[in-house]
Amino acid sequence: MKGKSWKNLPEGGLILEAGNSVAFKTADWRTLTPEWSKDKCINCLKCHFMCPEGAIPVKGGKMQGIDLNFCKGCGICAAECPVKAITMKKECVNGKA
């Protein structure tokens, strides 16, 4: 059975209609995962404002956690947290770290 050539594959990363980003999980290539300690968090919201992906939702002036569907694992949130309430851990793949 002969496979398809790379020339027959559709182009990836195309945005065919406006406003569709919420329909796609974009964190598939993450290698580090942020872990948030609610007990340590002082809700300064530096992580929220510094996150380039908007992956840290806030409600009523308080952090609600980290949306791992959109977090790319860059670690900016952990670096900016003044009380180290966010730490970066190696992403587990198939049960292996």
DSSP file (Angstrom, degrees, kcal/mol; ACC not computed):
  #  RESIDUE AA STRUCTURE BP1 BP2  ACC     N-H-->O    O-->H-N    N-H-->O    O-->H-N    TCO  KAPPA ALPHA  PHI   PSI    X-CA   Y-CA   Z-CA
    1    1 A M              0   0    0      0, 0.0     2,-0.4     0, 0.0     0, 0.0   0.000 360.0 360.0 360.0 122.9    0.0    0.0    0.0
    2    2 A K        -     0   0    0      1,-0.0     2,-0.0     0, 0.0     0, 0.0  -0.711 360.0-139.2 -88.3 129.5    1.5    3.3   -1.1
    3    3 A G        -     0   0    0     -2,-0.4     2,-0.2     1,-0.1    -1,-0.0  -0.269  28.6 -87.1 -80.3 169.8    1.2    6.2    1.4
    4    4 A K        -     0   0    0      1,-0.1     2,-0.1    -2,-0.0    -1,-0.1  -0.467  41.3-119.6 -74.5 147.6    0.4    9.8    0.5
    5    5 A S    >   -     0   0    0     -2,-0.2     3,-1.8     1,-0.1     4,-0.4  -0.470  25.0-111.3 -79.1 157.9    3.3   12.1   -0.4
    6    6 A W  G >  S+     0   0    0      1,-0.3     3,-0.9     2,-0.2    -1,-0.1   0.761 117.5  68.1 -60.4 -23.5    3.9   15.2    1.8
    7    7 A K  G 3  S+     0   0    0      1,-0.2    -1,-0.3     0, 0.0    -3,-0.0   0.706  96.5  53.1 -70.0 -19.2    2.7   17.1   -1.3
    8    8 A N  G <  S+     0   0    0     -3,-1.8    -1,-0.2     2,-0.1    -2,-0.2   0.516  86.4 102.8 -92.9  -6.9   -0.8   15.8   -0.8
    9    9 A L  S <  S-     0   0    0     -3,-0.9     2,-0.1    -4,-0.4     3,-0.1  -0.525  77.4-113.2 -78.0 143.2   -1.1   16.8    2.9
   10   10 A P        -     0   0    0      0, 0.0     2,-0.1     0, 0.0    -1,-0.1  -0.409  39.8 -94.6 -70.5 151.8   -3.1   19.9    3.7
   11   11 A E        -     0   0    0     -2,-0.1     3,-0.4     1,-0.1     2,-0.2  -0.437  43.6-135.3 -65.3 138.1   -1.3   23.0    5.0
   12   12 A G  S    S+     0   0    0      1,-0.2    -1,-0.1    -2,-0.1    -3,-0.0  -0.556  76.4  33.3 -93.4 160.5   -1.3   23.1    8.8
   13   13 A G  S    S+     0   0    0      1,-0.2     2,-0.3    -2,-0.2    -1,-0.2   0.660  75.6 152.9  75.3  16.9   -1.9   26.0   11.1
   14   14 A L        -     0   0    0     -3,-0.4     2,-0.7     1,-0.0    -1,-0.2  -0.621  36.0-152.0 -82.0 136.7   -4.4   27.7    8.8
   15   15 A I        +     0   0    0     -2,-0.3     3,-0.1     1,-0.1    -1,-0.0  -0.914  18.5 174.9-106.7 106.0   -7.1   29.9   10.4
   16   16 A L        +     0   0    0     -2,-0.7     2,-0.3     1,-0.2    -1,-0.1   0.659  63.6  26.9 -90.6 -17.3  -10.0   29.7    8.0
   17   17 A E  S >  S-     0   0    0      0, 0.0     3,-0.7     0, 0.0    -1,-0.2  -0.997  85.0-103.8-146.0 149.4  -12.5   31.8   10.0
   18   18 A A  T 3  S+     0   0    0     -2,-0.3    -2,-0.0     1,-0.2     0, 0.0  -0.318  95.9  20.5 -70.9 150.5  -12.2   34.5   12.6
   19   19 A G  T 3  S+     0   0    0      1,-0.1     3,-0.3    -2,-0.0    -1,-0.2   0.724  82.0 120.5  71.4  24.2  -12.8   33.9   16.3
   20   20 A N    X   +     0   0    0     -3,-0.7     3,-1.6     1,-0.2     4,-0.3   0.414  36.7 100.0-100.4   3.7  -12.1   30.2   16.3
   21   21 A S  G >  S+     0   0    0      1,-0.3     3,-1.4     2,-0.2    -1,-0.2   0.813  76.5  59.8 -63.2 -31.1   -9.2   30.0   18.7
   22   22 A V  G 3  S+     0   0    0     -3,-0.3    -1,-0.3     1,-0.3    -2,-0.1   0.677  96.4  64.0 -70.9 -14.4  -11.3   28.9   21.6
   23   23 A A  G <  S+     0   0    0     -3,-1.6     2,-0.4    -4,-0.0    -1,-0.3   0.566  96.5  67.6 -83.5  -8.4  -12.4   25.9   19.7
   24   24 A F  S <  S-     0   0    0     -3,-1.4     2,-0.6    -4,-0.3    -1,-0.0  -0.942  75.1-136.0-120.2 131.7   -8.8   24.4   19.5
   25   25 A K        -     0   0    0     -2,-0.4     3,-0.3     1,-0.1    45,-0.2  -0.740  24.7-178.4 -79.2 123.9   -6.6   23.1   22.3
   26   26 A T        +     0   0    0     43,-1.5     3,-0.3    -2,-0.6    44,-0.2   0.209  57.1  84.4-113.4  15.2   -3.3   24.6   21.7
   27   27 A A    >   +     0   0    0     42,-1.0     3,-1.5     1,-0.2    -1,-0.2   0.167  49.9 114.5-105.3  19.6   -1.1   23.2   24.5
   28   28 A D  T 3  S+     0   0    0      1,-0.3    -1,-0.2    -3,-0.3    -2,-0.1   0.744  75.0  51.4 -64.0 -24.9   -0.2   19.9   22.8
   29   29 A W  T 3  S+     0   0    0     -3,-0.3    -1,-0.3     2,-0.0    -2,-0.1   0.361  78.2 129.7 -96.7   7.8    3.6   20.6   22.6
   30   30 A R    <   +     0   0    0     -3,-1.5    43,-0.2    41,-0.2     3,-0.1  -0.353  30.7 179.0 -62.7 136.8    4.1   21.7   26.2
   31   31 A T  S    S+     0   0    0     41,-0.4    60,-3.4     1,-0.2     2,-0.4   0.585  70.3  49.5-109.8 -20.3    7.0   19.9   28.0
   32   32 A L  E    S-A   90   0A   0     40,-0.3    58,-0.2    58,-0.3    -1,-0.2  -0.958  70.0-156.2-120.2 140.6    6.6   21.7   31.4
   33   33 A T  E     -A   89   0A   0     56,-3.6    56,-2.8    -2,-0.4     2,-0.3  -0.954  15.9-129.0-117.5 131.0    3.3   22.0   33.3
   34   34 A P  E     -A   88   0A   0      0, 0.0     2,-0.5     0, 0.0    54,-0.2  -0.586  17.4-158.2 -76.8 138.3    2.6   24.7   35.8
   35   35 A E  E     -A   87   0A   0     52,-3.2    52,-2.3    -2,-0.3     2,-0.5  -0.981   8.7-152.2-116.9 126.9    1.3   23.6   39.2
   36   36 A W  E     -A   86   0A   0     -2,-0.5     2,-0.8    50,-0.2    50,-0.2  -0.837   6.2-153.0-105.3 129.9   -0.6   26.2   41.2
   37   37 A S    >>  -     0   0    0     48,-3.2     4,-1.7    -2,-0.5     3,-0.5  -0.875   5.0-168.3-100.4 104.8   -0.7   26.2   45.0
   38   38 A K  T 34 S+     0   0    0     -2,-0.8    -1,-0.2     1,-0.2    25,-0.1   0.840  86.9  58.1 -59.9 -34.1   -4.0   27.9   46.0
   39   39 A D  T 34 S+     0   0    0      1,-0.2    -1,-0.2    -3,-0.1    46,-0.0   0.849 110.5  41.0 -67.2 -35.0   -2.8   28.0   49.6
   40   40 A K  T <4 S+     0   0    0     -3,-0.5    -1,-0.2    45,-0.1    -2,-0.2   0.754  91.6 107.3 -82.6 -25.2    0.4   30.0   48.7
   41   41 A C     <  -     0   0    0     -4,-1.7    -5,-0.0    44,-0.2    40,-0.0  -0.280  44.8-173.2 -63.8 133.1   -1.3   32.3   46.2
   42   42 A I        -     0   0    0     -2,-0.0    -1,-0.1    20,-0.0    -4,-0.0   0.267  42.1-120.7-106.1   7.7   -1.9   35.9   47.3
   43   43 A N        +     0   0    0      1,-0.1    -2,-0.1     2,-0.0     0, 0.0   0.861  62.8 145.9  54.4  42.5   -3.9   36.8   44.2
   44   44 A C        -     0   0    0      1,-0.0    -1,-0.1    18,-0.0    18,-0.0   0.710  50.4-143.4 -75.2 -20.5   -1.6   39.6   43.1
   45   45 A L     >  +     0   0    0      1,-0.1     4,-2.1     3,-0.1     5,-0.2   0.599  59.0 132.1  67.7  16.1   -2.5   38.5   39.5
   46   46 A K  H  > S+     0   0    0      1,-0.2     4,-2.1     2,-0.2     5,-0.2   0.911  73.5  53.9 -59.0 -40.5    1.0   39.1   38.1
   47   47 A C  H  > S+     0   0    0      1,-0.2     4,-1.6     2,-0.2    -1,-0.2   0.904 107.0  50.9 -60.4 -42.4    0.7   35.6   36.5
   48   48 A H  H  4 S+     0   0    0      1,-0.2     8,-0.2     2,-0.2    -1,-0.2   0.923 114.0  42.7 -61.7 -46.2   -2.5   36.5   34.8
   49   49 A F  H  < S+     0   0    0     -4,-2.1    -1,-0.2     1,-0.2    -2,-0.2   0.788 117.3  46.3 -74.7 -27.0   -1.2   39.7   33.3
   50   50 A M  H  < S+     0   0    0     -4,-2.1    -1,-0.2    -5,-0.2    -2,-0.2   0.670  82.5 108.0 -89.9 -17.3    2.1   38.3   32.3
   51   51 A C    ><  -     0   0    0     -4,-1.6     3,-0.7    -5,-0.2     5,-0.1  -0.457  56.8-156.7 -65.0 119.0    0.8   35.1   30.7
   52   52 A P  T 3  S+     0   0    0      0, 0.0    -1,-0.2     0, 0.0    -4,-0.0   0.624  90.5  47.4 -72.8 -11.0    1.2   35.5   26.9
   53   53 A E  T 3  S-     0   0    0      0, 0.0    -2,-0.1     0, 0.0    -3,-0.0   0.470 103.1-122.6-108.1  -4.1   -1.6   32.9   26.2
   54   54 A G    <   +     0   0    0     -3,-0.7    17,-0.1    -6,-0.2    -6,-0.1   0.859  63.8 143.1  64.7  33.5   -4.3   34.2   28.6
   55   55 A A        +     0   0    0      1,-0.1    12,-3.5    15,-0.1    16,-0.2   0.323  46.1  79.4 -90.6   7.8   -4.3   30.7   30.2
   56   56 A I  S    S-     0   0    0     10,-0.2    10,-0.2    -8,-0.2    -1,-0.1  -0.852  71.0-156.1-119.5  96.3   -4.9   32.0   33.8
   57   57 A P        -     0   0    0      0, 0.0     7,-2.8     0, 0.0     8,-0.4  -0.403   5.2-160.9 -73.6 146.3   -8.6   32.9   34.3
   58   58 A V  E     +B   63   0B   0      5,-0.2     2,-0.4     6,-0.1     5,-0.2  -0.985   9.8 179.8-127.7 136.8   -9.6   35.4   37.0
   59   59 A K  E >  S-B   62   0B   0      3,-2.6     3,-1.2    -2,-0.4     0, 0.0  -0.988  72.8  -4.6-138.4 128.3  -13.0   35.8   38.5
   60   60 A G  T 3  S-     0   0    0     -2,-0.4     3,-0.1     1,-0.3    -1,-0.1   0.816 129.7 -56.7  62.2  30.4  -13.9   38.3   41.2
   61   61 A G  T 3  S+     0   0    0      1,-0.2     2,-0.4   -16,-0.0    -1,-0.3   0.617 116.8 107.7  77.6  12.9  -10.3   39.4   41.4
   62   62 A K  E <  S-B   59   0B   0     -3,-1.2    -3,-2.6   -18,-0.0    -1,-0.2  -0.968  74.5-110.3-128.5 141.4   -9.0   36.0   42.2
   63   63 A M  E     -B   58   0B   0     -2,-0.4    -5,-0.2    -5,-0.2     3,-0.1  -0.409  22.0-163.5 -63.7 138.3   -7.1   33.5   40.2
   64   64 A Q        -     0   0    0     -7,-2.8     2,-0.3     1,-0.4    -6,-0.1   0.416  49.3 -88.7-105.1  -1.2   -9.2   30.4   39.2
   65   65 A G        -     0   0    0     -8,-0.4     2,-0.4     2,-0.0    -1,-0.4  -0.894  56.2 -56.8 126.2-159.8   -6.3   28.1   38.3
   66   66 A I        -     0   0    0     -2,-0.3     2,-1.2   -10,-0.2   -10,-0.2  -0.992  37.4-134.1-128.9 126.5   -4.5   27.5   35.0
   67   67 A D    >>  -     0   0    0    -12,-3.5     3,-1.6    -2,-0.4     4,-1.6  -0.672  19.4-171.4 -81.0  98.9   -6.2   26.4   31.8
   68   68 A L  T 34 S+     0   0    0     -2,-1.2    -1,-0.2     1,-0.3   -41,-0.1   0.537  76.8  73.8 -73.8  -5.5   -4.0   23.6   30.6
   69   69 A N  T 34 S+     0   0    0      1,-0.1   -43,-1.5   -14,-0.1   -42,-1.0   0.740 114.8  21.8 -73.6 -22.7   -5.8   23.5   27.3
   70   70 A F  T <4 S+     0   0    0     -3,-1.6    -2,-0.2   -45,-0.2     2,-0.2   0.568  93.9 110.8-120.4 -15.7   -4.1   26.7   26.3
   71   71 A C     <  -     0   0    0     -4,-1.6   -41,-0.2   -16,-0.2    -5,-0.0  -0.451  46.2-165.1 -65.7 129.2   -1.0   26.9   28.5
   72   72 A K        -     0   0    0     -2,-0.2   -41,-0.4   -43,-0.1   -40,-0.3   0.490  39.1-116.8 -93.9  -5.6    2.2   26.4   26.5
   73   73 A G        +     0   0    0    -43,-0.2   -42,-0.1   -42,-0.1   -41,-0.1   0.767  64.2 145.6  79.6  25.7    4.4   25.7   29.5
   74   74 A C        -     0   0    0      1,-0.1   -41,-0.1   -43,-0.0    14,-0.0   0.778  52.8-135.9 -70.3 -26.0    6.7   28.8   29.0
   75   75 A G     >  +     0   0    0    -43,-0.1     4,-2.3    12,-0.1     5,-0.2   0.503  65.5 126.6  85.9   4.3    7.1   29.3   32.8
   76   76 A I  H  > S+     0   0    0      1,-0.2     4,-2.1     2,-0.2     5,-0.2   0.908  73.3  54.5 -60.6 -41.0    6.6   33.1   32.8
   77   77 A C  H  > S+     0   0    0      1,-0.2     4,-1.3     2,-0.2    -1,-0.2   0.921 110.0  45.8 -59.2 -44.9    3.9   32.7   35.4
   78   78 A A  H  4 S+     0   0    0      1,-0.2    -1,-0.2     2,-0.2     8,-0.2   0.883 112.6  50.7 -66.2 -39.0    6.2   30.8   37.8
   79   79 A A  H  < S+     0   0    0     -4,-2.3    -1,-0.2     1,-0.2    -2,-0.2   0.840 114.1  44.5 -67.9 -32.8    9.0   33.2   37.2
   80   80 A E  H  < S+     0   0    0     -4,-2.1    -1,-0.2    -5,-0.2    -2,-0.2   0.661  84.1 107.5 -86.9 -17.4    6.8   36.2   38.0
   81   81 A C    ><  -     0   0    0     -4,-1.3     3,-0.9    -5,-0.2     5,-0.1  -0.477  56.2-157.7 -68.3 118.4    5.1   34.8   41.0
   82   82 A P  T 3  S+     0   0    0      0, 0.0    -1,-0.2     0, 0.0    -4,-0.0   0.706  91.7  39.2 -71.9 -18.2    6.5   36.7   44.1
   83   83 A V  T 3  S-     0   0    0     -3,-0.0    -2,-0.1     0, 0.0    -3,-0.0   0.259 108.5-117.6-114.3  11.4    5.5   33.9   46.5
   84   84 A K    <   +     0   0    0     -3,-0.9   -43,-0.1    -6,-0.2    -6,-0.1   0.869  62.2 148.2  55.4  41.9    6.3   30.9   44.3
   85   85 A A        +     0   0    0    -45,-0.1   -48,-3.2     1,-0.1     2,-0.5   0.589  62.5  59.0 -79.1 -11.0    2.7   29.7   44.3
   86   86 A I  E     +A   36   0A   0    -50,-0.2     2,-0.3    -8,-0.2   -50,-0.2  -0.981  66.3 177.7-120.9 127.1    3.4   28.3   40.7
   87   87 A T  E     -A   35   0A   0    -52,-2.3   -52,-3.2    -2,-0.5     2,-0.5  -0.928  26.2-124.8-123.9 152.3    6.1   25.8   40.0
   88   88 A M  E     -A   34   0A   0     -2,-0.3     2,-0.3   -54,-0.2    -2,-0.0  -0.846  27.3-173.6-100.8 129.6    6.9   24.1   36.7
   89   89 A K  E     -A   33   0A   0    -56,-2.8   -56,-3.6    -2,-0.5     2,-0.1  -0.899  34.9 -95.2-120.3 149.4    7.0   20.3   36.6
   90   90 A K  E     -A   32   0A   0     -2,-0.3   -58,-0.3   -58,-0.2     2,-0.1  -0.423  47.6-110.6 -63.6 133.0    8.1   18.1   33.7
   91   91 A E        -     0   0    0    -60,-3.4     2,-0.4    -2,-0.1    -1,-0.1  -0.418  27.3-131.8 -66.3 135.3    5.1   17.0   31.6
   92   92 A C        -     0   0    0     -2,-0.1     2,-0.5    -3,-0.1     5,-0.2  -0.774  20.2-168.0 -89.9 132.1    4.1   13.4   31.9
   93   93 A V  B >  S-C   96   0C   0      3,-3.0     3,-1.8    -2,-0.4    -2,-0.0  -0.983  73.7 -14.7-122.2 121.3    3.5   11.5   28.6
   94   94 A N  T 3  S-     0   0    0     -2,-0.5    -1,-0.1     1,-0.3     3,-0.1   0.870 130.1 -53.0  54.9  39.4    1.9    8.1   28.8
   95   95 A G  T 3  S+     0   0    0      1,-0.2     2,-0.4    -3,-0.0    -1,-0.3   0.473 117.7 110.6  79.2   1.4    2.6    8.0   32.5
   96   96 A K  B <    C   93   0C   0     -3,-1.8    -3,-3.0     1,-0.1    -1,-0.2  -0.931 360.0 360.0-114.5 133.4    6.3    8.7   32.1
   97   97 A A              0   0    0     -2,-0.4    -1,-0.1    -5,-0.2    -3,-0.1   0.431 360.0 360.0 -86.7 360.0    7.9   12.0   33.3
